[in-house]
Amino acid sequence: MRHAPIDPQLFVRNRRRLMRLLPPGSLAVVNANDILPANADGTLRIVPNSDLFYLTGVEQEESILLLFPDADDERQREILFLRETSDLIATWEGKKLTRESAREVTGIRNVQWVSEFPKIFHRLMCEAEHVWLNSNEHKRAEIVVETREARFVRKVREQYPLHHYHRLARLMHRLRAVKDPVETTLIRQACAITKAGFDRVCRFVKPGVTEYEVEAEFSHEFLRRRGTFAYHPIIASGANACVLHYVDNDQSCQDGDLLLLDVAASYANYNSDLTRTIPVNGRFTKRQRAVYEAVLRVFRSSVAGLRPGVKIKHWQEAAEEAMAKECVDLGLLSMRDLQEKPEDPMKRPVKRYFMHGLGHPIGLDVHDVGLTTEPIAAGWVMTVEPGLYLNAEGLGVRLENDILVTENGPVDLMSDIAIDPGDIEALMAAR
């Protein structure tokens, strides 16, 4: 693994938290993700299953976690199953987890080879009353390929049709939303790597550089600090910034344009998410600065509004009201527009210029899981990302930081990354 070892007590605590939510007689199973095929005989690098990693710290293919808190045999209350390694596998694929190393990583004492899973699983299914199976229940997920979890669910329900089956995802969403202090530390590390990349880019950008060269600067800094891209980077100059998910990154950065950078690092599978908008030549024009400062005011008020007990939809509405007033001052909307109250929120006049969500949970997934219809709670980490997109002017500005929600107020995990326009200009002048 590229990242430094993680204290296994994090995973011990996470499993205990889950097992406390399970009713008597419950058996829960979590599978690793598939290694996905590419073309010809190629494969993609495995993306660890976030729930499995949360509960074990394991990133290896074909792994299975089995939890049965009420098992008669105490040794079978938590079992990790691994793909058995060999000299041949080590030669072609590299070092894999052994039983001993898996115990050190996970804190699980009972580690078996995956070939033993069918026999042990059948024995425990005969004891269990409730079975908790996992699936991807993210609201924005578009699942077009059958996953390893989906195949497992189908097979188990066919073989054992009389058990009581339950959705593990709901429990995992509730648990993963509230971050352990160790998780917050890992997110902070991802933020620190992101800062290093952003600072480097600010010293690099000038008229004539290409978007892909800017991407390369981020890549260099992230990789040398044991990080990776948390998501495909958005390096959008000029009018490209008005394309919300612009990923071509193939244009030249022109003098007088703004450059929108939605780029962040991941460390130890924990993600950060940053957006900044900088002037290619190092100085904002009067109009650019006015739009930038409007977005910055909404950003700051939205950060202040991240409090326990607030519902995300109300937080979003407050930001849209603030942004609508900014749009009036910028000459984009009229006072009459502010009085419109359409039944469909997506038809509010401000949506012409600020059409996306204000923020989302972040953690093991960039758009992390959580019960987002429930009030925000202490321990959540949320992005705050207002923006204004003026297609007619070829101008887009978005700002984004990652915020830890606490009982004592929001904590900005990216507070040391320049965001004030004067600080941006000073950082770019120091190249």
C-alpha positions in Angstrom: 0.0 0.0 0.0 1.2 3.5 -0.8 0.0 5.2 2.3 1.4 4.8 5.8 -0.2 2.0 8.1 -3.4 3.0 9.8 -4.0 2.1 13.5 -6.1 -1.1 13.3 -8.1 0.1 16.3 -10.0 2.4 13.9 -11.4 -0.7 12.2 -12.0 -2.5 15.5 -14.1 0.5 16.6 -16.0 0.6 13.3 -16.9 -3.0 13.5 -18.1 -2.7 17.1 -20.3 0.3 16.1 -21.9 -1.8 13.4 -22.4 -4.8 15.5 -24.2 -2.7 18.2 -26.8 -1.8 15.5 -27.5 -5.4 14.6 -30.5 -7.1 16.2 -30.1 -10.5 17.9 -29.3 -13.4 15.5 -27.9 -11.2 12.8 -25.2 -12.2 10.3 -23.7 -9.5 8.1 -21.5 -10.0 5.0 -19.4 -7.5 3.0 -17.5 -8.4 -0.2 -14.6 -6.7 -2.0 -15.1 -5.1 -5.3 -14.4 -6.8 -8.6 -11.2 -6.1 -10.6 -12.8 -4.6 -13.7 -11.8 -5.6 -17.2 -10.5 -3.1 -19.7 -9.8 -4.1 -23.3 -8.0 -7.2 -24.6 -6.5 -8.9 -21.6 -6.2 -5.6 -19.6 -7.7 -4.9 -16.2 -8.2 -1.7 -14.2 -6.6 -1.1 -10.9 -8.9 -2.3 -8.1 -11.0 0.3 -6.3 -11.4 -0.9 -2.7 -14.9 -1.4 -1.5 -15.4 1.5 0.8 -17.6 -0.4 3.3 -15.1 -3.3 3.5 -12.2 -0.8 3.9 -14.1 1.1 6.6 -14.6 -2.2 8.6 -11.2 -3.8 8.0 -8.7 -1.6 6.2 -8.4 -4.3 3.5 -7.9 -3.2 -0.1 -7.4 -6.7 -1.6 -9.5 -8.4 -4.2 -11.8 -11.4 -3.4 -11.8 -10.5 0.3 -15.0 -11.1 2.4 -15.9 -9.9 5.9 -18.4 -12.0 8.0 -19.8 -10.6 11.2 -22.0 -12.7 13.5 -22.1 -11.1 17.0 -24.2 -13.9 18.5 -22.3 -16.9 17.1 -22.1 -19.7 19.6 -18.4 -20.1 18.9 -16.8 -16.8 19.9 -14.1 -17.3 17.2 -16.7 -17.0 14.5 -18.1 -13.7 15.5 -15.9 -11.9 13.1 -14.1 -13.7 10.3 -12.0 -12.3 7.4 -11.6 -14.4 4.3 -8.7 -13.8 1.9 -7.6 -15.0 -1.5 -4.8 -17.5 -0.7 -1.5 -16.4 -2.1 1.4 -18.4 -3.6 4.9 -18.0 -5.0 3.4 -17.8 -8.5 1.0 -15.0 -7.5 3.8 -13.1 -5.7 5.9 -13.3 -8.8 3.2 -12.0 -11.1 1.1 -9.7 -8.9 3.3 -8.9 -5.9 2.9 -9.3 -2.2 -0.6 -10.2 -0.9 -1.9 -10.3 2.7 -1.0 -13.3 4.7 -3.1 -14.4 7.6 -0.6 -12.9 10.0 -0.3 -9.5 8.2 -4.1 -9.4 7.9 -4.5 -9.7 11.6 -2.1 -6.8 12.1 -4.0 -4.6 9.6 -7.5 -5.4 10.7 -7.4 -6.5 14.3 -9.4 -9.6 13.3 -8.0 -12.8 14.9 -9.9 -15.3 12.7 -8.5 -15.1 9.2 -9.3 -17.8 6.7 -8.7 -18.4 3.0 -11.7 -17.6 0.8 -11.9 -21.3 -0.2 -13.2 -22.0 3.3 -16.0 -19.5 3.0 -18.8 -21.7 1.6 -18.5 -24.3 4.4 -18.3 -21.8 7.3 -21.0 -19.6 5.8 -23.4 -22.5 5.5 -22.8 -23.5 9.1 -23.4 -19.9 10.4 -26.5 -19.4 8.2 -28.0 -22.4 9.9 -27.6 -20.4 13.2 -28.6 -17.0 12.0 -32.1 -15.6 11.9 -31.4 -12.2 10.2 -29.0 -11.7 7.2 -27.7 -8.3 6.4 -26.4 -8.0 2.8 -24.7 -5.1 1.2 -25.4 -3.0 -2.0 -24.7 0.4 -3.4 -27.6 2.6 -2.4 -26.0 6.0 -3.2 -28.9 8.1 -4.6 -26.8 9.2 -7.7 -25.4 5.8 -8.5 -26.2 4.4 -12.0 -25.4 0.7 -11.8 -25.2 -0.8 -15.2 -22.8 -3.7 -14.5 -23.7 -6.5 -12.0 -21.3 -6.2 -9.0 -19.7 -8.8 -6.9 -22.1 -7.9 -4.0 -25.1 -8.2 -6.4 -24.1 -11.6 -7.5 -23.6 -12.7 -3.9 -27.0 -11.4 -2.8 -28.7 -13.2 -5.7 -26.9 -16.5 -4.9 -27.6 -16.3 -1.2 -31.3 -15.6 -1.5 -31.6 -18.5 -3.9 -29.9 -20.9 -1.6 -31.5 -19.7 1.6 -34.9 -18.3 0.7 -36.5 -18.6 4.2 -34.2 -16.2 6.1 -35.1 -12.6 7.0 -33.0 -10.4 4.7 -32.0 -6.7 5.5 -30.2 -3.8 3.8 -26.8 -3.3 5.3 -26.3 0.0 3.4 -28.7 1.9 5.6 -26.6 1.1 8.6 -23.4 1.8 6.9 -24.6 5.2 5.7 -25.4 6.2 9.2 -22.1 5.0 10.6 -19.8 6.4 7.8 -21.4 9.8 7.9 -19.9 10.5 11.4 -16.1 10.5 11.1 -13.8 9.0 13.7 -11.0 11.3 14.8 -8.6 9.0 12.9 -10.6 9.4 9.8 -10.6 13.2 10.1 -6.8 13.1 10.4 -6.6 11.1 7.2 -8.9 13.6 5.4 -6.7 16.4 6.8 -3.7 14.7 5.2 -5.5 14.5 1.9 -6.2 18.3 2.3 -2.5 19.0 3.0 -1.5 17.2 -0.2 -4.1 19.2 -2.1 -2.7 22.4 -0.7 0.8 21.5 -1.9 -0.5 20.8 -5.3 -2.5 24.1 -5.5 0.4 26.2 -4.3 2.7 24.6 -6.9 0.1 25.3 -9.7 -0.3 28.9 -8.6 3.5 29.4 -9.1 3.3 27.6 -12.5 0.2 29.1 -14.3 0.8 31.8 -16.8 -0.6 32.7 -20.2 0.1 30.0 -22.8 0.3 27.0 -20.5 -2.1 24.2 -21.3 -4.7 22.7 -19.1 -3.0 19.3 -19.3 0.3 20.8 -18.2 -1.5 22.2 -15.1 -2.9 18.7 -14.5 0.6 17.3 -14.7 1.8 19.7 -12.0 -0.9 18.5 -9.6 -0.1 14.9 -10.5 3.6 15.4 -9.7 2.9 16.9 -6.3 0.2 14.4 -5.3 2.3 11.3 -6.2 5.4 12.5 -4.5 3.4 12.9 -1.3 1.9 9.4 -1.4 -1.5 10.6 -2.7 -3.6 10.2 -5.8 -6.3 12.2 -7.6 -9.5 11.9 -5.6 -11.4 12.2 -8.9 -10.7 13.1 -12.5 -9.4 16.7 -12.3 -11.3 19.6 -13.8 -8.9 22.1 -15.2 -11.2 24.6 -17.0 -9.9 27.8 -18.5 -12.1 30.6 -19.9 -15.6 29.5 -21.0 -14.7 25.8 -20.2 -15.4 26.8 -16.6 -19.1 27.0 -17.4 -19.1 23.2 -18.1 -19.6 21.8 -14.6 -17.9 18.5 -15.3 -15.4 19.5 -17.9 -12.6 16.9 -18.0 -11.0 17.3 -21.5 -8.2 19.5 -20.0 -6.7 20.0 -23.5 -7.0 23.8 -24.1 -4.5 26.6 -23.8 -4.9 29.1 -20.9 -5.3 32.6 -22.4 -4.2 35.9 -21.0 -7.1 37.6 -19.3 -9.1 34.4 -18.6 -9.9 32.7 -15.3 -8.8 29.1 -14.7 -11.2 27.0 -12.6 -9.4 24.2 -10.8 -11.6 21.5 -9.3 -8.8 19.2 -8.2 -8.0 17.4 -5.0 -6.0 14.5 -3.5 -6.9 11.2 -1.9 -4.8 9.7 0.8 -5.3 6.2 2.3 -8.6 6.0 0.4 -9.9 9.1 2.2 -10.7 12.0 -0.1 -10.5 15.8 -0.2 -12.4 18.1 -2.6 -11.1 21.5 -3.5 -12.1 24.2 -6.1 -10.4 27.4 -6.7 -10.6 29.9 -9.5 -7.5 31.9 -10.4 -6.5 34.5 -13.0 -4.3 33.1 -15.7 -2.1 36.2 -15.8 -2.1 36.6 -12.0 -4.5 39.6 -11.7 -8.3 39.6 -11.6 -10.1 42.2 -13.8 -12.6 44.4 -12.0 -15.5 42.2 -13.3 -13.8 39.0 -12.5 -13.1 40.1 -9.0 -16.7 41.3 -8.4 -18.0 37.9 -9.4 -15.3 36.1 -7.4 -16.1 38.1 -4.2 -19.8 37.5 -4.6 -19.2 33.7 -4.7 -16.8 34.1 -1.7 -19.4 35.9 0.4 -21.9 33.1 -0.2 -19.2 30.5 0.5 -18.4 32.1 3.9 -22.0 32.5 4.9 -22.6 28.8 3.9 -19.7 27.6 5.9 -21.1 29.5 8.9 -24.5 27.8 8.3 -23.1 24.3 8.6 -24.4 23.5 12.1 -25.8 20.3 13.7 -29.6 20.1 13.3 -29.7 21.9 10.0 -31.2 20.1 7.0 -29.2 20.2 3.8 -32.2 21.3 1.7 -32.7 24.3 4.0 -28.9 25.1 3.9 -29.1 25.0 0.1 -32.1 27.3 0.0 -30.3 29.9 2.2 -27.3 29.8 -0.1 -29.5 30.3 -3.2 -31.3 33.3 -1.6 -27.9 34.8 -0.8 -26.6 34.1 -4.3 -29.8 35.6 -5.9 -29.1 38.9 -4.1 -25.5 38.8 -5.3 -26.8 38.3 -8.8 -28.9 41.4 -8.6 -25.9 43.4 -7.5 -23.9 42.0 -10.5 -26.7 42.9 -12.9 -27.6 39.3 -13.7 -31.1 39.4 -12.1 -33.7 42.0 -11.2 -35.5 42.6 -8.0 -38.6 41.3 -9.7 -36.7 38.0 -10.3 -36.2 37.7 -6.6 -39.9 37.8 -6.0 -40.6 34.8 -8.1 -41.3 31.6 -6.1 -41.9 28.8 -8.6 -43.1 25.4 -7.2 -40.2 23.7 -8.9 -37.0 24.7 -7.1 -34.9 24.1 -10.2 -36.9 26.9 -12.0 -35.8 29.6 -9.6 -34.2 32.5 -11.5 -30.9 32.1 -9.6 -30.6 28.6 -11.1 -29.6 30.1 -14.4 -26.3 31.0 -12.8 -26.0 28.6 -9.8 -27.5 25.4 -10.9 -25.8 22.7 -8.7 -25.8 21.6 -5.1 -24.1 23.6 -2.4 -22.2 20.6 -1.0 -22.1 16.9 -0.1 -20.6 14.6 2.5 -17.0 13.5 1.8 -14.9 10.7 3.2 -14.1 7.3 1.8 -16.0 8.4 -1.3 -15.8 11.8 -2.8 -19.6 12.0 -2.8 -19.7 10.0 0.4 -22.7 8.1 1.7 -24.9 9.4 4.5 -28.5 9.9 5.4 -28.7 13.3 3.7 -32.5 13.7 4.3 -31.8 13.8 8.0 -30.4 16.8 9.9 -26.6 17.5 9.7 -24.8 16.0 12.7 -21.5 16.7 14.5 -18.8 14.6 13.0 -19.9 15.0 9.4 -17.4 16.3 6.9 -19.1 18.4 4.2 -18.0 20.3 1.1 -19.1 23.8 0.6 -19.0 24.8 -3.1 -21.1 27.7 -4.4 -20.5 29.0 -7.9 -21.6 31.4 -10.6 -21.5 30.6 -14.3 -21.9 33.4 -16.8 -22.0 31.7 -20.2 -22.6 35.0 -22.0 -19.3 36.3 -20.6 -17.3 33.1 -20.8 -16.8 33.4 -17.1 -17.2 30.8 -14.3 -16.2 31.0 -10.7 -16.5 28.2 -8.1 -15.0 28.0 -4.6 -14.9 24.9 -2.5 -13.5 23.7 0.9 -14.0 20.7 3.1 -15.7 21.5 6.5 -15.9 19.4 9.7 -19.2 19.9 11.5 -18.8 20.2 15.3 -21.0 21.2 18.2 -18.7 24.3 18.6 -19.0 25.5 15.1 -17.6 24.5 11.6 -13.9 23.7 11.3 -12.5 24.4 7.8 -10.0 21.7 7.0 -8.7 23.8 4.1 -8.4 27.1 5.9 -4.7 27.3 5.1 -5.3 27.2 1.3 -5.5 30.7 -0.2 -9.0 31.8 -1.1 -9.1 35.5 -0.7 -8.5 37.1 -4.1 -5.7 39.2 -2.8 -4.0 36.2 -1.4 -4.4 34.3 -4.7 -2.7 37.2 -6.5 0.1 37.3 -4.0 0.7 33.6 -4.3 0.8 33.8 -8.0 3.2 36.8 -7.9 5.6 34.7 -5.8 6.4 32.3 -8.6 
